[in-house]
């Protein structure tokens, strides 16, 4: 067995800088970063020549739905973590709307036990809140759980929090970060009634952003911000989708000091309502993909630090489910295998720098959630690393999609960057289409 390995000649992208260096890894930890790229390699170390490649810290995706347990006909921890590492994602945070809903500490810990056996990436799971489980929420250990998830809008099962007293209590007493899905149900219900009367069962998908409207988003997001300010809650609002919501956030203070933070997802940066005609239900997400002006505002908010992190809301459904009529087709879609490639495509289009991509997908999730020793290429940190070829093309097709559902809204897209290798805790789990599944990912810990 080798004592460790050295990645030589790669261009590191880390903490706002690019430079060629050698990275020494032993026992899953980055032990040395040699900026001279000339330190002799110790006996017993393997050498990986990464000349021409970029070395990034692994992506931390703070919002996924891996459907495990209970909905594993759509996806499961093993299949989706495999897709994740193929896409350069080394850590994920999974949502509580599984079956059973993750609303007790017992169910939460069972998910952790299952992931330890199955996940190729590092993992954390949100504790779910509902109208009646405050006692269970308060038992959550902030050092071992990423956050509390509150659905302030439609959800699966018993996870909608619409009782005012319950909401107040969660925001006042939550022991750690509260992450919210913000859409106003009353507005959505009223809009749905109007469009069902107009279209019946033949409704086109393009009405989705009219039903789950910008108004519905803003009403709920502004309420969450109001509650957070009232109770001094550590609030993180997920998958923002409108220009108007950007006024709720402050980009004048550093991330470390923010109490209220913001996330945007790949699909809201990539698609607009013009894409419904071609993509239909395959880009039906909640919140809805909205207008070109909304997308432009979201991208600007990423660049000016109004939005703090970029994630996926990876939420697979089967092809059969997505091919149903609009009102019967579920919302959500897979994205985790292609999230980094999508953002690097924007680098190729000169819309964002690779340093900014790393900041929003690796550094900032680590800071925002206080993830212990991950998210950066630093000595003493876990070797969660991604080697990327910024000059290799890859076209998304049925043949190279790894999701259990077997489809992607990115099918037919040709990316001009490609993930070469992914290292999780110093283990090269993915390399040019092949996987080494001999080691599993680890539970994320948090310095809180």
Steps between C-alpha positions, in 0.01 A plus 500: 500500500636847413552740789326775307503678167603826343304692237762689298487773235130583544372857500343544842194722530456590863404803710487738205834400348634276223848353519688185403593286799551148629256366759615225737227277648532239772233318704229697324643837607682771304838501674691746281443749219825563315470822301845443350371173351852365551516332843632142462235230524554283811551127471178306485293781352319464169531785252207635300616727219215748452671723247244700305223432755343725762478385862195626688365432848210256479153645451274507807135484390278629781168384353423159353216249505650152464156339569637250751320348688155431364519642148792298370327412174596858400849517652703381795805603698734268310395592145477874557824523699666318210365763261613768745865394512506461120402867494759617751263518799676357806241588768121535502224604740178306451143609568244347740207435263574130472270219620471507793555876530812583701315657792639292788856457617461123459416527129776759453767273648377205293572705186853567624555129564377413151721764334810371681444168321401633158623853425807559284497869604503665842154565637274686737124492548261776602262453789148571376259729682121478496217655696535252788859385550674790677618268778682279248645802316648630827692174549703562181877506557639807315846340475370192317203623292511761223175674588125506555286498184176698500261476205315833493320376190368173355689188593486123502325337794467673836772764457313820419534744789199731471406540866607846616587390853706208371690732265571750775625223730728348237655835414538593866636173639669313212840382630674555168459642148145508361475437125173593333304426184302820451181511293162627622243222483191722499627688193589175322161345580315804365710502182455125452123535516504769229716299260320171559176670408664646189684190374360194676722195448673642191701772674840587349806499726568865414233604754710361786672834581158668487361257758809491720549868439762756597242641741463161672876480544544853632210478748653193659868604482427840652306331780793269573740796512261688730481203738878454495561864585241484779658193661864547391478168316781367284296481178598358161246540218525233234455508120416868452344564161397866466657840454276655766622265774853636464400811694460283810874429528803705602827470307680770700625265772730197477341156486642401839291774662176454309201372695280476189648328194384411150530211255433472128478178299651409165167473320402856594829623353480282188136497384226761453126482438576493126637148548165352611389467137784258426569344842149492648470316831870410490574851633197510731650586837366667814565792513441534128755597238400857423579787259817607323512811721475285812785280379713807423435642847591169665828480310586858593421415863746209483772732370439776755465262799133563567464126437747296703494146361412303187337157542278263300178404679571166329157334512450205261170358380446217257456564130144366526416750774642793306312402183162538671277801431612827658284497814581133568876513434713549814741791534876450515779359289852356515801733473787396729710320236519814287491792746873572495517457122209741460675769705829440317308550175419849625876543556556414133236760411688761710197549725683399820854413608608153604608653832143624557356159412725337761401765753125446452506118472777402743627778729171668580297187585781404739498844664122537503441164668821505710609171340804365682822487295346483153429730209854633456837372380684553828760308695327297771170489311337190355616426147165557330631597158397516135725496196333672204600522135383841384572409138309174455154472350224276629145472367232390745316192372300204630819294469702704752229603749548325835174597671269213586218681317706484179430850366627855535367844403852557365476225237646619172712772661869493408719621786851625434640375831515152645565350843814286484522373858322541832663431838287452813703498822812438293349201319477530121143376467458617139751509213412546133178303509612231745415471870687359798224428752723334759458793741185688592448865586486633856249692708559874490573670829439865584697746713217671685 
